[in-house]
Amino acid sequence: MAKIKIEQVRSRIRCNKSQKRTLDGLGLRKMHQVVEHEDTPQIRGMVAKVHHLVQVVE
C-alpha cells in the first residue's frame, strides 16, 4: 500500500475540539512535525477535515 507524509503547517490554537482530536489521531502534536501513514480513505478523510492546518508532503 502507498504511503503519504503529512506535515502540520499551521497552529492548532483557535481550532475546535474535533479538529484538535483529528490532529491527535493523525499523530501531529507540534508545528512542522511530519508523520507517515498508509494512503487509505480514512486517513484522506482526516486530512480533508483539517486541510487548512496540514500539508501532504510528496
N, C-alpha and C positions, 0 to 999 in steps of 0.2 A: 504494500500500500504506500502511496505517496505521502511525503511529509511536508508540512508547512511550518515556517518560522513566523512567530508573531511577536512584535515589539510594541511596548506601551510608549506612546509618544506624547500623551497629554496626561495631566494630573487627574486623580480620582476625586479631588476636592470639589465640592458642589455637585457631585453625581448623586443620584438617588440610590437607595439601598439595593435595589435589584441589579443595577449596573455594577456596583461595588462587588456584589456576590458573583456576578458573571466574571469579573476580572479575577477574583479569587479562584473561581472554578477553572479558569484558564491557567492559573499559576502565576499570574502577574501581580507583583506586590510593590515594585519600585519603578520609577521612571527609567526608560531606556533599557529595561530588562528584556531579554529575548528568550522565549520558550519555543520548544519544538513539539508539535502534535501530529498525529495521523490526520490526513485530509479526509475527514468524514463529514456528512451533512450536519451532524450535531455540533461539531466544532465550527463549521462555517456559519451556522445559525448564531452561535455565541459571538463570533467575530462581527456578524452583521448587527447584533444588538448594541455593541459598543464600538461601532465603526469609527466614530468621531474621536475615540481615545487610543486606538491601536492602528498598527500598520502591518501588513503582511510583507515580510522581507523575502525577496527572491534569492 
